[in-house]
Amino acid sequence: MQHRGSRSSGAPGSESAPRTPDKGIGRRRFLGYLVAAPTLAAAAHLGQSAAAPREAGAVIPSAPEASEISDLNDLMTAAAAPTSNLISVVVNSDGTASFDMPRSESGQGVTTMAAMLIAEELDLPLDKINVTLADARPELVFNQITAGSNTVISTYRPIRIAAAIARGQLLKAAAVELGEDPTRLTSYLGVIKAPDGRTIGYGALAGRAASQQTKQVEVTLKDPSEFTVIGTPRNRIDALAAVTGRKTFAMDLNIPDALPTMICRPPTIKGTPRSVANADEVRQMPGVTDVVQIATGIAVRAKTFGQCIDAVNALDATWNPGTADNESDDTVLDKIRQAESPFTVPKVDPAAEVVEGRFTFYFRNNAALEPNTAVADVRPDRAEIWAPLQTPILCKQRVAKQLGLQEDAVAVHVQQAGGAFGRRLFDDAVIEAVEASRKMGKPVKLMWHRTDECRQGRTHPLCTSRIRASFSGDNVLTFEQRHASVGTDYSHGFGEMLTATNDDDRPPVVRENDKGSAGQVFNLTVNVPYNFGAVTQSLDEVDTYGTFPTGSVRNLVNPDVRTAQELMVDQIAAKMGKDPYQFRREFVDDERLRAVLDKVAAEGEWGREMAHKTAQAITVHKEYKGATACLVEIDCRDETVNRKIRNAVTGPRVTKVVMAIDAGLPVNPRGLEAQMQGGIMDGIAQALTSSLHLRDGVLLEGSWDDYFYTRHWNAPLETRVIVMPPTTGKPGGAGEFGVASPMAAVACAYARATGTIPTSFPINHDTLSFNPKPTVPPLPPSPTNGLTFTY
Amino acid sequence: MRTHTFIVNGERVHVKIEDDVRLLWVLRDVLGITGPKYGCGINVCKACTCHINGKAFNPCSVRVADIKGNDEVTTIEGLPDTVGADLHPMQEAWLERDVAQCGYCQPGQIMAAVAKVRQAREAGHEVNDADIDEIRNICRCGTYARIREAIKEGATKM
């Protein structure tokens, strides 16, 4: 612990004196609640609004993009305000505090962040704060979605308010016990001390400080100058559980009689089962207890998952066609090409030079390492669900509808996720588990096989991004971006927050896809972070959002959108005869961007001499109330590109990354660094190696040795993340923020090292680097030769 | 169906199950040892990495019948006992560097790291970047930078 000292009491309730007199106190006074409970419970409304002011730009200022005035996070926080309910911090008689967090923890570190906020305002050590994940709470409406890097932004104040009220109440109870004025007491690490040295612990006070009735109280939060926890690097609160194997995921749960269950799936995307010839025979296989047909395939329940795999592969099933049986990468790209909107900005200056680019980004898998898993126990009058979920309320509502039950008859327990990356926004596995459990009349622990994850799991949609820019002298006059994409499914919750427009003159695909809200999400997330004169950006979609099982991967459209932009920025700079770093320095539309750019240029030794076929590149990104810049070095020499590793893609290696992030107020710099490191690995994968190949309705990849996410041998040998000191005083997002600028930088570095500007991503997509596994039977057989690979 | 017996984390176990059930499912679904994770089932992702007689291996790809009676299987749960401590030095290094994010692959990463350090030493050198590049364990959160640091640090205390 790094608490630097005790602090005096103050103003926990409106009748008390302020903690310390200062001018900023009005801005730190908030209303919260004491909640009637047997032990001390303090609460606050979840929800705040914060529209970031926009700074005027230099050079030729661009009109502010929609995302700069009101971005997705403003929408998510504002949508909450009128409907949100209370979140509570509870102090227990053993001296610990508990917080049931209405968010999903998937590795992004939000439970640690929440514990830090409580530790700060409650003056309690981190290891005495227990943060659990709340069951689905429908009364929270929009406020239990975990997405858009919004968790810190939307919970920063309410959690602190609740913790501060709890501390105030403890001081009052201690004052009675110790016969002292509360303003003369100090709190430190869970102990309250009187001036004469007498002490009393929080545990002893928890019951006495409990409120008999729920009432509103005013509280003053700490001044940032007093922070001893917020802003200091802390380790994850679940780190010990993770390294000892004790951290529990949905598939580790021991729910009585919830036996392993898997699904035999169709050979093409979204196919459906027609008939099964040998269900009885398969039921007789070792370990197998049940075989039932469900909407998406044939569900098999057995004593072990291994026996499920064997049974799935033994099924003799026939299938109806899927939704994309005749589609391949090329056919989808043709459709996209036809849907691409023309550029519209007229030539401003007859003498201006024009540059144009068109970039293709292939389907990508947003699977986590923990596959889709859901435990379901469906009874005639109720159902209980355990699953990692970013949108648990929606899941609860969908399950209730599926079973014809009242919502309160469905309990949804949110589990820690083994990664999310967008996939846990959807409850596909829960709906399947519920159907299987209902039809079998038994609890099930449903898990997707890895091959299912690749072939029937959700994908980041194939898309193109076209850019036309014009410049004259030292000014960029116009910058237009036309993004065209397979429809993205945002029907999981973002959609409900947004008011869909209904213009019936629009083509059917657009009308249908607006239900999925992709257009609005695009407008609320993209920007061009440079002063480039007349700037326009738009999205066109093909196929209804349900044709392919889509869902955005981490950082939504921006890794693609920004990669296309930064490749063009380097071209414009080159044509103007300007250094890529100096050009960006001159044109960025935000001082915070300029600061992170300068930081990585200095720390990453921008401009140092590089060997032939190796190069540096530098990029920026602005989103989530923050700013990032990334400098990478890439090695495209033959001896590196042609490294041979069994069943592996090698190719160019990013050897060094220096990234800087200004998150406004970094709550946990160590966690923020981790999120950026992860984003870097995603950016490298998406630029160089990871994509899905669509051929005749089949995604060819079937394992992690087909779908090439970054591996140890492609990870940079040197990765440095610089967390900038606080700037705005308000925390920004982290989880998704780290992908866009590294992906763009890797693409730019590749262009500079090879002299060839890449136009499709990942750069290795045109070469199929593996032998596709059969689609029938659907799963690869379990190997038996594991002992020949020991080391 | 016969009864298979071998040693897991220092204790002899007896499991009555079909010969061809892979050891991963015997550990997880029968014995309730859930530290080794499923990530692919075909010896690719390495999330289930454990040790057999001190060497790294993947139980998703070994039939239970191929485990001999005196084979010693160590999962992440049993790793600290191999050094007679609450935590193995590699786990300590992992905590020191705050390596884990979601944590799902981390038991396998740690088991692989310990074996890789030993393998390097048997080859006469300390673990280096080239050795770490050979590790196939996937971390989808992308914690590779901290894993690399933690392996080198953990090795110094092994």
Interface residues (C-beta under 8 A of the other chain):
Chain A: S106 G107 Q108 G109 N235 R236 D238 A239 L240 A241 A242 V243 T244 G245 R246 K247 T248 F249 M251 D252 N254 P260 P286 G287 K303 T304 F305 G306 Q307 I309 A367 A368 L369 E370 P371 Q416 A417 G418 G419 A420 F421 M447 H449 R450 N647 R670 A674 Q677 G678 G679 I680 M681 D682 S703 W704 D705 Y709 T710 R711 H712 W713 A715 P716 L717 T719 L779 P780 S782 P783 T784 N785 G786 L787 F789 T790 Y791
Chain B: M1 I17 E18 D20 V21 R22 L23 L24 W25 V26 R28 D29 V30 G32 T34 G35 P36 K37 Y38 G39 C40 G41 I42 N43 V44 C45 A47 I52 K55 A56 F57 N58 P59 C60 S61 V62 R63 D66 T75 I76 E77 P80 L87 Q91 W94 L95 D98 V99 A100 Q101 C102 G103 Y104 C105 Q106 P107 I110 A115 K116 Q119 D129 I132 D133 E134 I135 R136 N137 I138 C139 R140 C141 G142 T143 Y144 A145 R146 I147 R148
